[in-house]
Amino acid sequence: MTGQSFHGHFLHGRGAVYRGFLDAHVHLALIDPGQLVDGGIARVIDLGGWLPNGKREDMPDVAYAYQFLTAPGGYPSQAGWAEPGWCREIATAADAAAAVDLQAAAGASVLKVTLNAVAGPVLNAKGLTAAVDRAHECGLPVVAHAEGAGQADRAFAAGVDAFAHTPFSERLADDLVTAMAASMTWISTLDIHGWGTPTEAFDIASDNLHRFHAAGGRVLYGTDLGNGPLVLGINRREISALLGAGLTPDDVLDALCPRAPLGLALADTRVTFIPGERPRDPDEFTEWLGSARALTHSELEVLE
């Protein structure tokens, strides 16, 4: 194998091999996870609802959060798609510490907190800070769903490590975006805002992401699989949206191929293979990525 490419290598006459592509925001309990590897996704971070008793050999490698930590009656406890037991309600700082310990005991390697003021009550300051602090004591990064005016700022002030969605409720101030870029990771999920028919939230998120990336912020590719009509695999619309937000093709590959996303030691049992030569044209690049599939190392050896 010769001819090094970004994060990978070329198989002459066949295509390119990359570290397993990651979708950093999925809900495996809401989809057929066995279809993801055929669509190029080798690794996922499940951000709520899933436990590994359903793990199958044809699934991607998984890191997961288990329950959503939320306020009493908060999102998504009242949502029709959320099963009973998917949420853990927090009213006090003591509740927060106990909730985090429960997720860790269940094998979670990341914590998910929800701050959706549009859909109901949100965690108070003491509960949020206690959850974040306890998670960090346990070595768990914290990912926040921040929706509604001021919620992204609250999450950042509390010390969360990442946003599950690029902030889409409001245009964040430039100085806040710059401060976030110094320490946070944002998971993209741009396409959920209209699924190909861009909405106002899409435009707001794209602008926020453009400035965050320009300020040096770390971006991970993520789709929120399970939320609406999303392809089970590489989402071409998400790739196009990332390019539209100012990421270069190499930046997109960086968002897809992180070695240790959020510091997580994800398993690495598959690589991602894309047939053919990487095109230079961005539109063709998007289509090329869409032809990816995830292969075990044994399956790759057959190609070699």
Backbone bond lengths (Angstrom), bond angles and torsions (degrees), N, CA, C in turn:
res aa  C-N    CA-C-N  psi(-1)  N-CA   C-N-CA  omega(-1)  CA-C   N-CA-C  phi
1 M - - - 1.462 - - 1.525 109.18 -
2 T 1.300 116.46 121.70 1.462 121.13 178.10 1.515 108.73 -134.42
3 G 1.339 115.42 174.10 1.451 119.53 179.00 1.511 111.56 81.22
4 Q 1.328 118.04 73.10 1.457 121.01 -176.10 1.523 110.94 -67.25
5 S 1.321 115.62 136.83 1.460 122.08 174.23 1.522 108.20 -120.51
6 F 1.318 117.21 178.23 1.453 122.38 -176.65 1.523 109.94 -62.25
7 H 1.330 117.25 116.03 1.455 123.82 179.31 1.520 113.23 64.66
8 G 1.321 120.07 13.87 1.455 117.86 -176.66 1.506 112.73 -167.24
9 H 1.328 115.99 -158.22 1.449 121.18 -179.90 1.517 109.46 -146.65
10 F 1.310 115.87 161.58 1.456 121.87 179.23 1.521 110.10 -95.95
11 L 1.334 115.04 141.69 1.455 121.07 165.74 1.520 105.61 -98.62
12 H 1.316 117.25 112.72 1.451 121.02 -172.15 1.524 111.23 -54.90
13 G 1.323 114.20 127.33 1.453 120.64 177.27 1.513 114.11 78.17
14 R 1.339 117.13 -0.20 1.459 119.13 -176.24 1.530 112.63 -120.59
15 G 1.311 117.88 -51.18 1.452 119.83 -177.49 1.510 111.49 161.27
16 A 1.328 115.96 -158.55 1.453 122.42 -176.50 1.516 110.40 -120.10
17 V 1.327 115.24 145.98 1.458 122.30 179.44 1.528 108.28 -118.27
18 Y 1.333 115.36 130.73 1.459 121.11 -179.02 1.526 110.68 -127.02
19 R 1.306 115.26 158.75 1.460 118.77 168.37 1.523 107.27 -50.62
20 G 1.331 117.45 145.47 1.457 120.71 -173.92 1.518 113.16 -51.22
21 F 1.338 116.09 125.55 1.459 120.37 179.65 1.532 109.99 -62.83
22 L 1.332 115.36 141.70 1.455 123.58 -177.31 1.517 110.51 -112.20
23 D 1.330 116.79 133.77 1.466 121.65 162.67 1.521 105.04 -106.17
24 A 1.319 116.34 112.11 1.459 121.57 -170.98 1.524 113.81 -86.10
25 H 1.329 117.93 3.77 1.466 119.89 176.27 1.519 109.17 -147.99
26 V 1.328 115.19 98.12 1.463 121.17 176.46 1.524 109.26 -133.63
27 H 1.341 114.70 164.56 1.457 122.26 171.86 1.524 106.85 -129.81
28 L 1.329 115.09 91.36 1.461 120.99 -172.78 1.521 112.48 -61.21
29 A 1.331 117.66 -29.21 1.463 120.35 -178.71 1.524 112.44 -69.44
30 L 1.341 116.96 -12.55 1.466 120.74 -177.26 1.523 112.96 -106.10
31 I 1.328 117.72 1.57 1.464 120.80 -177.07 1.523 109.81 -136.89
32 D 1.338 115.93 176.75 1.464 121.38 170.12 1.518 107.29 -94.31
33 P 1.328 117.91 98.63 1.471 120.01 -173.67 1.512 113.71 -66.99
34 G 1.338 118.04 -19.07 1.453 120.42 -179.59 1.511 113.81 -66.09
35 Q 1.339 117.31 -15.97 1.463 120.49 -179.41 1.533 112.68 -85.78
36 L 1.329 117.45 -11.63 1.459 119.69 -172.95 1.521 112.64 -68.62
37 V 1.338 117.82 -39.80 1.462 119.07 -176.34 1.529 110.55 -65.70
38 D 1.326 118.11 -34.95 1.464 119.83 176.89 1.516 111.42 -66.50
39 G 1.327 116.40 -21.49 1.456 121.18 178.02 1.511 113.69 -96.81
40 G 1.340 117.62 12.26 1.456 121.01 172.86 1.506 116.32 96.14
41 I 1.346 118.94 -3.71 1.456 121.64 -177.26 1.522 109.39 -92.25
42 A 1.330 116.59 116.49 1.461 122.46 -177.94 1.520 112.67 -100.42
43 R 1.346 117.59 -22.24 1.461 122.44 -176.19 1.521 109.02 -139.48
44 V 1.322 116.80 145.76 1.462 120.75 177.88 1.516 109.81 -140.84
45 I 1.332 114.67 155.46 1.461 121.94 166.61 1.520 106.40 -114.69
46 D 1.332 115.89 115.07 1.459 120.66 178.30 1.518 108.46 -86.09
47 L 1.331 116.13 122.49 1.461 120.74 -173.48 1.528 112.52 -108.09
48 G 1.323 115.68 44.33 1.448 118.71 169.65 1.509 115.40 138.29
49 G 1.331 115.98 124.39 1.450 122.24 169.86 1.512 116.63 105.76
50 W 1.335 117.81 -22.09 1.466 120.81 -170.60 1.524 111.43 -100.16
51 L 1.323 115.37 142.12 1.458 122.21 169.95 1.529 108.76 -125.11
52 P 1.332 119.05 152.57 1.472 121.05 -169.01 1.513 116.10 -75.51
53 N 1.343 119.41 9.07 1.455 118.15 176.51 1.528 111.96 -69.40
54 G 1.334 116.63 -10.38 1.462 120.01 176.68 1.514 113.32 -103.25
55 K 1.344 117.88 11.56 1.468 121.25 -177.25 1.526 110.83 -66.36
56 R 1.348 115.51 131.71 1.454 121.63 179.29 1.516 109.10 -124.11
57 E 1.337 115.60 161.14 1.463 119.92 -178.34 1.524 112.44 -65.08
58 D 1.329 117.70 -26.92 1.458 119.69 -177.91 1.525 112.64 -86.70
59 M 1.330 117.72 5.34 1.459 121.84 179.69 1.529 111.26 -88.34
60 P 1.326 116.22 156.93 1.475 118.86 172.22 1.521 110.61 -65.90
61 D 1.328 116.26 167.41 1.460 121.58 169.76 1.529 108.38 -68.37
62 V 1.339 116.51 139.91 1.464 120.66 -168.33 1.530 111.71 -128.40
63 A 1.328 115.28 135.28 1.461 122.86 158.58 1.524 105.35 -114.34
64 Y 1.346 117.30 147.07 1.459 117.36 -173.05 1.526 111.84 -144.36
65 A 1.353 113.74 161.10 1.462 121.64 -178.01 1.518 112.88 -103.78
66 Y 1.323 118.30 -21.22 1.466 125.53 -173.55 1.520 110.70 67.37
67 Q 1.323 120.74 -111.82 1.464 121.12 -171.80 1.530 112.47 -82.34
68 F 1.342 114.90 152.61 1.458 121.93 169.46 1.526 107.50 -80.87
69 L 1.316 117.48 128.42 1.460 120.77 174.79 1.519 108.30 -92.97
70 T 1.330 116.42 121.71 1.451 120.93 -171.47 1.525 110.55 -145.47
71 A 1.333 116.01 170.74 1.464 121.13 175.14 1.529 109.08 -74.99
72 P 1.323 118.13 160.42 1.458 119.90 174.45 1.535 110.96 -55.23
73 G 1.325 115.71 121.40 1.455 120.73 -177.37 1.513 114.43 78.48
74 G 1.344 117.01 5.99 1.455 121.02 -176.71 1.521 112.98 -83.53
75 Y 1.312 114.62 170.42 1.457 123.38 -179.76 1.529 110.76 -64.02
76 P 1.350 117.83 137.42 1.459 128.36 1.91 1.522 113.93 -103.15
77 S 1.336 117.23 31.78 1.468 119.35 -174.11 1.516 112.87 -61.84
78 Q 1.334 117.32 -24.78 1.461 120.75 -179.96 1.532 112.68 -100.30
79 A 1.313 116.96 1.36 1.469 120.43 -178.57 1.527 110.43 -78.36
80 G 1.316 115.96 142.72 1.452 120.62 -177.18 1.512 114.16 -66.25
81 W 1.338 117.20 -23.82 1.463 119.90 -176.69 1.532 112.96 -85.78
82 A 1.306 117.22 -14.20 1.471 120.57 -175.88 1.533 109.96 -87.76
83 E 1.311 116.44 125.79 1.459 121.53 179.71 1.536 110.67 -76.54
84 P 1.347 116.64 152.50 1.468 118.66 173.73 1.539 109.75 -56.58
85 G 1.289 116.13 136.23 1.462 120.11 -179.40 1.503 114.22 94.26
86 W 1.331 118.24 -8.34 1.459 120.07 178.83 1.523 112.31 -76.80
87 C 1.327 117.37 -19.70 1.463 121.07 -177.09 1.523 110.70 -112.58
88 R 1.309 115.52 147.95 1.467 122.87 173.97 1.520 106.29 -123.41
89 E 1.331 116.28 116.33 1.455 120.70 -174.48 1.526 110.93 -87.62
90 I 1.329 114.85 140.02 1.461 122.75 -176.56 1.520 108.79 -123.73
91 A 1.337 115.90 121.35 1.460 120.63 176.40 1.524 112.02 -110.52
92 T 1.353 116.56 -26.32 1.465 120.68 -175.76 1.526 109.67 -134.75
93 A 1.319 115.50 169.86 1.462 120.29 176.65 1.524 110.87 -62.54
94 A 1.331 117.12 -36.16 1.460 119.80 177.54 1.518 111.11 -65.09
95 D 1.343 116.58 -39.81 1.462 120.22 175.18 1.526 110.70 -58.35
96 A 1.332 115.38 -41.10 1.461 120.26 -176.75 1.518 111.20 -62.83
97 A 1.331 117.25 -47.27 1.463 120.30 179.98 1.518 111.23 -62.04
98 A 1.340 116.77 -42.45 1.467 120.30 179.13 1.527 111.10 -64.72
99 A 1.333 117.24 -38.25 1.465 121.45 -179.74 1.523 110.95 -65.64
100 V 1.311 116.51 -42.06 1.463 119.96 178.77 1.522 110.24 -64.49
101 D 1.312 117.08 -43.90 1.465 120.81 179.75 1.531 110.99 -61.10
102 L 1.325 116.75 -36.56 1.464 120.42 178.21 1.525 110.87 -63.89
103 Q 1.340 116.79 -42.17 1.476 119.42 179.90 1.528 110.31 -65.10
104 A 1.319 116.27 -42.48 1.463 119.99 179.47 1.529 110.50 -62.89
105 A 1.329 117.09 -40.84 1.456 120.83 179.64 1.526 111.59 -65.45
106 A 1.332 116.63 -27.77 1.459 121.48 179.02 1.527 112.50 -82.41
107 G 1.337 116.76 -0.08 1.456 120.68 177.51 1.506 115.54 95.61
108 A 1.335 117.19 5.98 1.460 119.92 -179.92 1.524 110.37 -64.58
109 S 1.314 115.82 144.07 1.459 120.76 177.34 1.525 112.02 -117.25
110 V 1.342 116.27 6.00 1.454 122.46 175.76 1.521 106.77 -150.21
111 L 1.332 117.28 150.46 1.460 121.32 179.96 1.523 109.11 -110.02
112 K 1.334 116.50 139.64 1.474 121.31 178.53 1.525 109.25 -117.82
113 V 1.337 117.04 121.21 1.458 122.14 174.19 1.522 108.39 -114.84
114 T 1.333 115.64 145.55 1.462 119.29 -179.69 1.521 110.15 -114.49
115 L 1.321 115.19 131.57 1.462 123.66 176.98 1.528 107.35 -129.67
116 N 1.330 115.45 70.13 1.461 121.49 -177.43 1.520 108.50 -108.01
117 A 1.331 115.98 90.61 1.459 121.29 -177.72 1.515 112.14 -73.08
118 V 1.332 117.23 -14.16 1.463 120.88 178.52 1.523 110.68 -75.41
119 A 1.327 116.95 -31.68 1.463 121.49 -173.14 1.521 113.84 -101.68
120 G 1.340 118.87 -2.58 1.457 119.30 -179.34 1.511 112.03 155.38
121 P 1.327 117.47 -167.07 1.472 121.12 -179.38 1.526 111.15 -66.31
122 V 1.329 115.67 154.80 1.462 121.35 179.34 1.525 109.56 -123.25
123 L 1.314 115.34 163.16 1.457 121.28 179.55 1.528 110.77 -56.61
124 N 1.334 115.97 137.68 1.461 118.38 174.95 1.525 109.51 -75.89
125 A 1.320 115.85 170.89 1.468 120.42 -173.66 1.522 111.97 -60.79
126 K 1.338 117.58 -42.74 1.461 119.91 -178.14 1.521 111.28 -66.93
127 G 1.330 117.14 -42.63 1.461 120.33 179.54 1.510 112.15 -65.67
128 L 1.331 116.73 -42.21 1.460 120.89 179.46 1.523 110.88 -64.16
129 T 1.322 117.02 -48.84 1.462 120.23 -179.06 1.522 111.14 -62.71
130 A 1.333 116.70 -40.71 1.461 120.14 179.90 1.522 111.31 -64.24
131 A 1.335 116.91 -39.34 1.463 120.18 178.79 1.520 110.95 -65.05
132 V 1.327 116.44 -45.58 1.464 120.30 -179.66 1.531 110.45 -63.93
133 D 1.314 116.48 -45.63 1.464 119.89 -178.50 1.528 111.45 -62.85
134 R 1.335 116.90 -43.86 1.459 119.52 -179.12 1.524 110.73 -67.18
135 A 1.327 117.22 -38.63 1.464 120.00 177.61 1.522 110.74 -60.42
136 H 1.305 116.57 -44.40 1.462 119.62 179.60 1.522 111.55 -65.92
137 E 1.330 117.71 -35.06 1.459 120.00 174.60 1.526 111.10 -61.85
138 C 1.334 115.68 -33.11 1.475 121.55 179.60 1.525 112.66 -86.24
139 G 1.334 117.17 0.17 1.454 120.80 -179.12 1.504 114.49 77.57
140 L 1.345 117.79 21.41 1.462 121.81 -179.14 1.523 110.48 -102.92
141 P 1.324 118.84 125.59 1.454 119.89 170.89 1.524 110.09 -68.57
142 V 1.318 116.59 152.75 1.461 121.84 -176.74 1.523 109.50 -114.39
143 V 1.335 114.80 126.75 1.465 122.06 177.02 1.524 107.95 -112.31
144 A 1.323 117.21 131.37 1.460 121.43 -177.36 1.522 111.28 -114.80
145 H 1.329 115.34 136.67 1.462 122.09 164.20 1.526 105.49 -89.97
146 A 1.333 116.88 108.51 1.463 122.04 -177.88 1.522 109.08 -112.77
147 E 1.321 116.53 115.21 1.466 121.05 -177.78 1.524 108.43 -141.49
148 G 1.317 115.66 133.26 1.455 121.33 -176.30 1.516 110.43 108.41
149 A 1.318 115.45 154.50 1.465 120.81 -175.89 1.523 110.88 -57.18
150 G 1.328 115.85 128.74 1.453 122.60 174.60 1.518 115.91 82.98
151 Q 1.330 118.71 -7.17 1.465 119.77 -175.19 1.527 112.40 -73.32
152 A 1.320 118.15 -35.32 1.466 120.10 177.17 1.526 110.26 -63.50
153 D 1.321 116.25 -41.91 1.466 120.86 178.34 1.526 110.22 -62.96
154 R 1.344 118.06 -42.03 1.469 121.95 178.63 1.526 110.78 -61.10
155 A 1.322 115.76 -45.09 1.467 119.82 -178.80 1.523 110.53 -61.85
156 F 1.320 116.40 -45.29 1.459 120.89 -179.76 1.520 110.79 -62.09
157 A 1.332 116.94 -44.01 1.463 120.85 -179.46 1.526 111.40 -63.27
158 A 1.332 116.65 -29.09 1.464 120.75 -179.91 1.521 112.49 -80.85
159 G 1.334 117.56 -10.33 1.459 120.66 175.61 1.515 115.72 95.43
160 V 1.354 117.77 20.25 1.464 117.78 177.69 1.532 109.34 -64.34
161 D 1.315 115.85 153.79 1.460 121.43 -175.38 1.518 113.55 -90.46
162 A 1.333 116.60 -26.78 1.463 119.32 -173.73 1.512 110.35 -154.46
163 F 1.328 114.76 156.36 1.460 121.54 170.12 1.522 109.02 -101.87
164 A 1.329 115.65 134.42 1.457 121.03 177.08 1.515 111.66 -67.79
165 H 1.325 115.86 -26.16 1.464 122.94 177.14 1.524 108.34 -133.46
166 T 1.317 116.89 143.12 1.456 118.65 166.62 1.521 107.98 -54.41
167 P 1.329 119.77 129.86 1.469 120.41 -179.08 1.531 111.81 -52.79
168 F 1.328 114.96 129.81 1.468 120.15 -171.71 1.522 113.57 -130.73
169 S 1.339 117.75 -3.44 1.461 120.12 -176.97 1.520 112.59 -81.34
170 E 1.329 116.29 -27.71 1.457 120.89 -175.31 1.521 109.38 -157.54
171 R 1.313 116.02 154.72 1.457 120.62 173.88 1.522 107.79 -74.14
172 L 1.322 116.37 120.32 1.457 120.63 -179.96 1.530 110.19 -78.76
173 A 1.315 116.12 145.92 1.459 120.88 178.68 1.524 110.44 -62.69
174 D 1.317 116.00 147.37 1.466 121.03 -177.23 1.521 112.28 -56.66
175 D 1.354 116.88 -42.91 1.464 118.44 -177.93 1.522 111.63 -67.99
176 L 1.336 117.68 -31.57 1.463 120.58 176.81 1.524 110.36 -69.83
177 V 1.315 116.85 -42.61 1.469 120.59 178.09 1.525 110.35 -61.09
178 T 1.323 116.83 -42.94 1.461 120.43 179.37 1.522 111.34 -63.19
179 A 1.319 116.69 -41.50 1.471 120.17 178.26 1.528 110.32 -65.08
180 M 1.318 118.03 -41.50 1.461 121.27 178.42 1.525 111.35 -63.44
181 A 1.329 116.02 -37.85 1.465 120.05 -177.53 1.524 112.15 -63.22
182 A 1.313 117.24 -23.17 1.459 120.40 -177.80 1.523 112.69 -75.50
183 S 1.337 117.64 -19.56 1.469 118.08 -173.96 1.523 115.19 -140.32
184 M 1.320 117.95 -11.09 1.459 120.17 -172.25 1.524 112.61 -107.95
185 T 1.339 114.42 161.83 1.460 123.74 168.47 1.522 107.78 -115.78
186 W 1.325 116.40 137.54 1.463 120.40 174.81 1.524 108.98 -113.53
187 I 1.332 116.13 132.81 1.456 122.38 173.42 1.522 107.15 -92.31
188 S 1.320 117.89 131.79 1.467 121.49 -162.94 1.532 114.33 -66.68
189 T 1.300 120.04 -66.90 1.479 127.09 -178.34 1.526 113.52 44.57
190 L 1.327 117.73 42.93 1.462 120.35 -179.22 1.529 112.58 -72.99
191 D 1.319 117.14 -34.81 1.464 120.43 -171.33 1.523 113.64 -70.10
192 I 1.332 118.86 -18.44 1.467 118.88 179.03 1.523 112.04 -65.07
193 H 1.325 117.11 -15.32 1.460 121.09 179.32 1.528 109.34 -89.48
194 G 1.323 115.29 73.87 1.456 120.80 176.20 1.508 115.06 112.90
195 W 1.352 117.79 -16.44 1.474 121.30 179.08 1.535 112.14 48.32
196 G 1.313 115.08 51.73 1.457 120.12 177.84 1.516 113.86 103.66
197 T 1.316 117.22 -13.64 1.469 122.09 174.24 1.519 106.71 -117.48
198 P 1.332 117.83 88.47 1.461 121.62 -169.84 1.527 113.38 -54.70
199 T 1.317 115.20 137.72 1.457 123.45 179.00 1.527 109.71 -107.06
200 E 1.326 115.68 179.70 1.466 119.56 175.30 1.523 110.53 -60.94
201 A 1.330 116.94 -39.39 1.464 120.22 178.81 1.525 110.93 -63.11
202 F 1.327 117.15 -35.92 1.470 120.97 176.31 1.525 110.04 -61.46
203 D 1.324 116.46 -45.63 1.464 119.96 -178.94 1.525 111.31 -64.64
204 I 1.334 116.99 -41.07 1.462 120.61 179.29 1.529 110.08 -64.28
205 A 1.332 116.01 -47.24 1.460 119.70 -179.60 1.523 111.56 -62.48
206 S 1.314 116.96 -42.28 1.464 120.77 -178.96 1.525 110.88 -62.55
207 D 1.332 116.60 -40.67 1.462 120.33 178.01 1.530 110.73 -66.12
208 N 1.325 117.02 -45.04 1.465 119.68 177.81 1.524 111.21 -60.31
209 L 1.339 116.23 -43.53 1.469 119.48 -178.29 1.526 111.18 -66.95
210 H 1.321 116.50 -38.90 1.471 120.09 178.55 1.530 110.10 -56.98
211 R 1.313 117.35 -46.88 1.466 121.11 -177.45 1.534 111.36 -72.75
212 F 1.324 117.14 -37.44 1.466 120.81 177.23 1.522 110.61 -62.03
213 H 1.316 116.59 -46.73 1.469 120.56 179.70 1.528 110.55 -64.64
214 A 1.326 117.11 -43.11 1.461 120.89 179.95 1.521 111.62 -62.08
215 A 1.339 116.59 -28.24 1.464 121.01 179.49 1.525 112.25 -85.16
216 G 1.336 117.25 2.54 1.459 121.29 177.35 1.510 114.93 96.17
217 G 1.328 118.07 10.37 1.458 121.27 -179.36 1.520 112.15 -70.16
218 R 1.338 116.42 148.62 1.459 122.17 -179.33 1.522 110.05 -84.57
219 V 1.324 116.87 127.84 1.460 123.21 -178.87 1.522 109.17 -114.91
220 L 1.329 116.50 133.02 1.449 122.30 171.87 1.518 109.65 -112.82
221 Y 1.326 115.64 139.94 1.459 121.02 173.32 1.526 108.84 -68.95
222 G 1.322 116.35 129.92 1.457 121.27 176.29 1.509 109.37 -157.66
223 T 1.337 116.72 150.74 1.467 120.39 -172.07 1.515 115.08 -122.99
224 D 1.334 119.23 -14.77 1.465 122.43 -172.03 1.528 110.59 63.96
225 L 1.330 115.96 44.14 1.461 120.47 -179.74 1.523 110.67 -54.14
226 G 1.316 115.40 134.42 1.451 123.21 -173.05 1.514 111.35 108.67
227 N 1.330 116.28 -16.49 1.461 123.10 -179.79 1.524 109.32 -102.07
228 G 1.329 116.69 89.14 1.459 120.57 175.06 1.514 114.09 84.04
229 P 1.337 116.31 -170.58 1.469 122.40 -173.23 1.524 112.88 -78.07
230 L 1.323 116.44 79.10 1.456 122.14 179.92 1.521 109.58 -112.69
231 V 1.325 115.74 140.55 1.459 121.11 179.86 1.525 109.96 -68.24
232 L 1.329 116.31 142.90 1.462 121.25 178.61 1.521 108.90 -86.80
233 G 1.298 115.02 82.23 1.455 122.87 -176.15 1.518 108.11 151.97
234 I 1.316 116.42 -160.43 1.461 120.26 179.17 1.526 109.77 -60.87
235 N 1.321 115.39 125.80 1.460 122.01 -178.99 1.532 108.58 -95.00
236 R 1.318 116.26 107.38 1.468 120.17 -178.37 1.523 111.82 -60.17
237 R 1.328 116.57 -35.63 1.470 118.79 -179.88 1.526 110.81 -66.29
238 E 1.334 117.20 -37.15 1.470 119.97 177.36 1.529 110.42 -65.26
239 I 1.324 116.22 -40.78 1.470 120.12 177.93 1.523 109.96 -62.22
240 S 1.331 117.43 -46.47 1.464 121.10 179.44 1.525 110.88 -60.96
241 A 1.334 116.48 -38.98 1.459 119.95 179.73 1.528 111.33 -66.18
242 L 1.326 116.74 -38.05 1.457 119.74 177.05 1.528 111.03 -64.64
243 L 1.315 116.39 -42.68 1.462 119.51 176.66 1.527 110.51 -63.04
244 G 1.325 115.86 -38.87 1.460 120.08 178.76 1.513 113.30 -67.03
245 A 1.332 116.71 -23.87 1.462 121.42 178.31 1.528 112.41 -87.09
246 G 1.327 116.41 6.42 1.458 119.72 173.91 1.510 116.10 103.92
247 L 1.325 118.81 -0.86 1.456 120.21 176.05 1.521 109.33 -75.96
248 T 1.318 117.32 141.89 1.454 122.02 173.93 1.530 108.74 -83.74
249 P 1.331 118.22 166.89 1.470 118.77 174.14 1.524 113.20 -54.03
250 D 1.326 118.54 -39.83 1.459 120.06 176.94 1.529 111.13 -65.33
251 D 1.324 117.07 -36.89 1.459 119.88 176.24 1.529 110.96 -62.91
252 V 1.333 115.98 -40.01 1.464 120.36 178.99 1.527 109.89 -62.50
253 L 1.320 116.53 -43.62 1.463 119.52 177.28 1.526 110.94 -62.88
254 D 1.314 117.08 -36.52 1.459 120.44 176.59 1.527 110.39 -62.69
255 A 1.340 117.01 -38.58 1.459 121.82 178.44 1.525 112.06 -69.29
256 L 1.329 116.78 -26.90 1.460 122.60 -178.92 1.527 113.21 -88.81
257 C 1.336 117.27 -26.41 1.470 121.41 -169.04 1.516 114.53 -119.31
258 P 1.328 120.33 37.35 1.471 118.34 -178.34 1.515 111.27 -64.48
259 R 1.325 115.63 143.73 1.461 119.52 -179.65 1.533 110.63 -71.55
260 A 1.323 118.10 -45.69 1.464 122.19 -178.48 1.524 108.36 -138.52
261 P 1.327 118.14 77.30 1.461 120.71 -175.97 1.521 111.82 -59.75
262 L 1.333 116.08 130.25 1.463 122.38 -177.86 1.530 112.15 57.67
263 G 1.334 115.91 19.88 1.453 120.56 -178.22 1.520 113.78 79.57
264 L 1.326 117.41 9.63 1.460 121.47 -176.49 1.523 110.67 -82.83
265 A 1.308 115.95 137.67 1.461 121.48 178.08 1.534 108.78 -91.27
266 L 1.324 116.11 71.15 1.456 121.03 178.57 1.520 110.42 -66.82
267 A 1.322 116.15 145.47 1.464 120.07 173.35 1.527 109.36 -61.88
268 D 1.322 115.56 161.18 1.466 120.22 -173.82 1.531 108.78 -136.53
269 T 1.336 115.86 58.57 1.463 119.85 -174.16 1.519 113.05 -87.39
270 R 1.330 117.49 -10.76 1.461 121.33 -179.99 1.528 110.62 -132.52
271 V 1.318 115.05 155.28 1.454 122.92 169.00 1.524 107.36 -113.08
272 T 1.315 116.13 170.07 1.464 120.28 174.48 1.519 109.01 -111.13
273 F 1.321 115.14 128.44 1.464 122.86 -179.31 1.522 109.07 -113.38
274 I 1.345 115.30 135.58 1.468 120.90 177.64 1.524 108.07 -126.16
275 P 1.320 118.03 118.28 1.461 119.96 -178.69 1.531 111.90 -65.38
276 G 1.330 115.18 147.91 1.455 120.59 174.55 1.514 113.54 83.32
277 E 1.319 114.96 172.84 1.467 121.81 -177.97 1.513 110.99 -82.50
278 R 1.329 116.20 142.12 1.459 120.36 178.54 1.529 110.33 -63.86
279 P 1.337 117.48 123.06 1.466 119.73 -179.16 1.523 111.98 -79.86
280 R 1.312 115.55 158.37 1.458 120.52 179.37 1.527 111.79 -88.25
281 D 1.321 117.27 -30.77 1.455 121.46 -179.16 1.534 110.01 -70.38
282 P 1.353 118.57 129.16 1.469 120.27 -177.30 1.525 113.90 -58.74
283 D 1.330 117.73 -38.59 1.464 119.79 179.19 1.523 110.69 -64.91
284 E 1.313 116.21 -42.73 1.460 119.95 177.70 1.523 110.88 -68.88
285 F 1.327 116.81 -32.81 1.464 121.32 176.69 1.523 110.66 -60.37
286 T 1.326 116.69 -42.61 1.455 120.91 178.96 1.520 111.25 -61.41
287 E 1.317 116.51 -45.76 1.465 120.01 179.15 1.525 110.98 -65.22
288 W 1.310 116.43 -37.84 1.467 121.01 179.39 1.522 110.50 -62.84
289 L 1.334 117.38 -45.13 1.457 120.30 177.92 1.521 110.84 -60.44
290 G 1.316 116.20 -35.00 1.450 120.35 -178.64 1.512 114.54 -66.56
291 S 1.323 117.24 -11.71 1.472 120.75 178.85 1.524 111.99 -94.53
292 A 1.334 117.21 7.81 1.467 121.53 -175.97 1.523 111.89 -67.95
293 R 1.310 115.23 153.59 1.462 120.83 168.98 1.528 108.52 -144.56
294 A 1.317 115.78 150.81 1.463 121.35 -178.60 1.521 109.38 -93.30
295 L 1.346 115.82 134.09 1.460 121.89 -177.10 1.524 110.29 -125.50
296 T 1.324 115.79 144.36 1.452 118.95 169.53 1.522 108.06 -70.26
297 H 1.308 116.65 165.53 1.461 119.67 179.17 1.529 110.94 -64.54
298 S 1.304 117.69 -31.76 1.460 120.72 176.50 1.518 110.64 -67.56
299 E 1.331 117.14 -41.54 1.461 120.40 177.81 1.512 111.25 -65.39
300 L 1.327 117.51 -35.20 1.454 120.72 176.70 1.518 111.58 -65.67
301 E 1.319 117.52 -38.99 1.464 120.89 179.60 1.528 111.44 -60.62
302 V 1.312 117.15 -32.21 1.464 120.56 177.27 1.525 110.34 -64.22
303 L 1.349 116.35 -39.69 1.460 120.00 178.04 1.521 111.77 -66.79
304 E 1.340 116.06 -34.84 1.452 120.00 -177.10 1.527 110.58 -71.78
